[in-house]
């Protein structure tokens, strides 16, 4: 069995920022994995494509399947250009796809981006569909990055990702625990869209607002936060439970953003404090790590329980794509990449489906 792999990882998150693509080399020595990032890129979705992805949940079945294939081909073309531009050779491509439906309580999770179309378009072996097997085993199918947190970033007590959704990963005894905490950029970007902005750079708009306490109380009292883990969130939950609250609240975008940041940081800090870890370190990645107002407020609310660590720009931007590349490596080796302790499945598993180009 090989102990070195060069892999392309693809990630499209719920915040709809675009496609993250990264080429990584993973090496295993003395039961320890190390990685290096060889090349990376973020490909923004244009306005029409973003709207298409956002509205995919409303498509009729045949239209959804057709777009699944179309998106897979589009991913493959991006991979092919990336390989040519960077003059690289890879063992395979590992693709997360783009989540359309995530309702594990009824046994459903669905990521578009056909693996066969992707493989045919880029001429490379593809491993994808990392969530379905875990859901079939009774799990949440999310979060999946904790296996990478444990094996690649184990020097930190907590790993927090601030993408469309905030999720946390940490060790409790000998088990890795992880779950989705709350909407993050998904919520902030939605509020920004009401004033024709795509996002709040650095949290500058939110910083000028004032706290809407009744709104904060309403958000904090949503039933999801009282559920035990394992648990996970999807866009459908956000659309049904949170968007109506924001839409019906008659307040300025500045105040809504300010209050939303307080909500996000309160939920994260509460999770950390409940673990009773003192003087710990927390690696923060994802687009939210660039929101200075959010990060500063989070550090205040952590109240000495944890110190926020902001890594290099490359890790901030591409950690999830890197970990899905790593999940592909573990699948290729038929090793565990989905943890029962994280998802609540009946057992650990090695998830991912392989497609070969024709």
N, C-alpha and C positions, 0 to 999 in steps of 0.2 A: 504494500500500500504506500502511495506517495505521502511525503510529509511536507510538500510545498505545492501551492496552487496559486495561479494567477487568474483572477475572476473579475468580471464586470458585475456590479450590483446596480439595480434600478429601483428607485423609490418615488412614488407619487402619493403625497399625503392628503389628508382631509382638508387642509388649508388651501388647496388648489393653487399653490404658489408656482408649481411647474414640476418638471421631471428632474430628479437628481440622478446623476450617472457617475459612477466611480470605478476605477480599475485598481484593485488591491492585490498584493501578494501576501499570502498567509503561510507561515512556517511553524511546524511543530517540532519541538526538541525537548526531551526529558519531560514529556506530558504537559508542556507549557506552550501555548500558542502566542505568537507575535504577529504583527501586521505592519505593512507599509502601504501608503497610498501613492500610486504611480502617476495617476492622472484623474482629473475630476472636472465636471461641468454641471451647470444648472441651466436647463432649457425652459424658458418662460412659456406658459400657455398664452396664446393671443386671446383677445376678449371673446371671440366667437367660440373658440375651442374650450375655454374655461366655462362658458355658459352651457355648452354641450355636456361637459363632464358633470357640472352642478345639477343639471336636469335629467341625468341618466336614470334616476330612480323613478321618473314618471313615464319612461318609454314603454311602449307595447312590447310583448315578449320577442317578436321577430325583429323589431327595430333594435332592441337591446342586444340580441345575439349578433346582429350585423355590425353594431358599433363595437362590440367585444372583439370581433375579428379585425375591424378597421383600426382600432386602437392598438391591437397586437402588431399589425403591420407597421403602424407609425412608430411604435417603440423599436421595432427591428431596424427601421431606416435610421433612427437616431443612433443606435448602437453601431451600425455599419459606418456611419460618418465619423463617430467617435474613435473607432478602431483605426480608420484611415488617417484621420487628423493626427493621432498620437503615435501611429506606427507601432502598434502593440500586437502581441499574440496572447490569446487567452485560452484557458482550459474550457470555460463555459460561461454562460450568462445566468445570473440569478435575478429574477424579477418578482417584485412584490405585486405589481399590477396596481390598479386603482380601485379602492373599495367602493362599491355601489350599495350593497345591502350588507348589514351586519346585525343579525337578530339571532344570536346563539340560543336564546330561550326557546326558539322554535326550530333549532337545528339548522339555521341558515347563515351562511356568510358567502359573499360573492365578490370576487375581484375581476374586473375586466382587463383584457390584454391577452388575447389568445396566445398560448405558448407555442402552438404550431405555426401560426402566422408570424410570430416574432422570430422563431428559429429560421423559417424560410426566408424572411426578409433580410436577416443579418448573416445567414450562413454559419451560425454557431449553435452548438448544443445549448438548450435552455432548461433551467430548473425553475419552476414557478408553482403557484397554487399552494402556498405554505400554510394556509389556515384551515382548509376544508377537513383534513384528516382529524385535527384536534377537535373540531366541532362534532364530527362523526363519533368521536370517542367521548362525547358528553362535555367537552370543554368549551371555554369562551372563545378559543381561537385567537386570543389576544390577552395581553400584549405578547409579542414574540421576541422582541429585542433582548429580554433578560438573559437568554443563554449567551449572547455576545457580551452583555454587561458583566456577567460572571467570569467568562473565560478570557475576555480581552481588556476589561476595565475594572478588574477585581480589586485594585488598590483603593477604590473609593467606597465609602460606606453606603452611599446612595447614588443612584444614577437617575436623574430627572430629565425627561425629554419634554420640551415645550414646543410641540407642533400644533396642528389643528386641535389636538387633544393633549392634555398633560398626562403623562404616565410616569410611574415611579417603579424602581426595582431595587431590592436590597436583600441581604441575607438575614434570616431569622433562624437561629440555631444552625442546622445543617441544610436547611431548605432555602431556595430562592423564592422570594415573594414579590409579586408585581401586579399592578392593576392600573386601570385608567382612573385618574383622579377627577378631572373636570374638563369641560371645553376650555381651550386656551385661545390660540390664534383664530380658531373658527369663530369664536364669539367676538373677539376684537375686530376681525376683518369684516364681519357682518355689520357691526355698528359703523365702521368706516365707510362701507358701501352706501350707507344712507346719506352721506355727504360727498359722494362721488370720489372717494379715495379707496385705494386698494388695501392700504395698511397704515398704521400709525408709526412712522419711523422713530425709533428710540423711545417711544411712548411720550413724545413731546405734546401731542394733543391731550392725552389722558392726564398728563401732569398739570394742565391748566384748569382742569375741572374740579368740582367739589363733590363730596360724597353724598349719594342719595341713599340714606339709611333704610327707608322702607323697601327700596328695590334690592339693596344688599341682603336684607333679611329674607325677602321672598326667594332670591336665588339660593341663599345658603340653606333654606328649608326644603329644597327639592328632595323628593324621596330617595333619589339615587344615592345621595351622600350618606344616608343611614344604612344602606345595604352592606352586608359583609362581603369581603372579597372571597373568591375571585369574581371580578366584575369588569365589564368593558362598555364603552360607549361607541355609538355610531352617529352618522349624520341624521338618521331618521329620528333618534331621540332628541337631538338638538333642535330639529325642525318642529317637532311636536311639543316639546316641553319648555324650551328656552326662548325660541324666536317670538312666540306670542307675548311673552312677558316683556320683552324688549320693545316690540312694535307698539304695544298698548300703553307704554310708559311715556308720558308727555314730559320729556326732559331733553336738554341739549345733548348733542353727540359728545361734547367734552365731558359732561357729567356722567353720561352713560359709560364712556370709556374709563373714566376715573373709577367709577363704582365697579365695573367689570374687572379691572385689574385688582382691586381690593378683594373681590370675590375669588378670583383665581389664586391669589397669594394666600388668602385665608385658608382655603381648602388644602393647599399644599402644606402649609405650616402645621395645620392640625394633624395631618397624616404623620409628619415627621415627629411631632411631639408625642403622639400616641405610641410610637415605637420605643420611647424612653432612651434613645441613643443620645448621649451627651458628647459635646465637643467632637462631633463627627464631621466628615467632609462630604459634600454633595456635588457631583459633576453635573453641570447644567448644559444641555445642548438643544439643538433645534432653533427655529427662527426666533422664538421668544427669548432666547439668551441674548439677543441683540436689543431687546427692549429695556433700556437702562432704567426707566421708571419702575417697571415690573421687577427687575432683578434687585434694585435697591430696596423696594418695599418688601420683597420676599425676605431679604437678609434681615430687615428690621423685625419682621413677624416671627422669624425663626428663633429670635431671642436667645442666642448662644447655643441652641441645640445642634446647629450645623453651620459650617462655613461654606458658602457658595464658591465653587471653583468654575471659572469660565475658561475653557480650553482654547486651542488655536482655532482660527476661522475655519480651517478645513474640517476639523472634528465637529464643530458646531453645525456646519452645513451638511456634512455627509455621513454622520455617524450611523443613521438608520440605513442608508444605502450600503454602507460598509458591512453592517451586521447582517443584512439580507444576503450579501455576497458570502459571508461566513456561514450562514445557515445553509447555503447551497453546498459549501464544502462539507459540512457535517452530513448533509443528505447524501452527497456523493460517496462518503465513507460509511454510509448506513449507520451513523451515530446519532444519538439523541439531540434534537434541536428544539423540541417543544417540551416544556417542563410541566408535569402534572401539578406540582406545587404552585405554579403560576396560574394555569388556566382552569384547574379543577377537573381536568379530564380523568378518565379511569386509569390512565397510565401514561408514563413518558412515551414519546414517539419520535420517529424520524420522518418529518413531513416534507413534501415537495414532490412534484411530478415532472418527469424528464421528457423533453421533446427533441427530436433530431431533425436537422434540415433535410429537405428533399429538393 
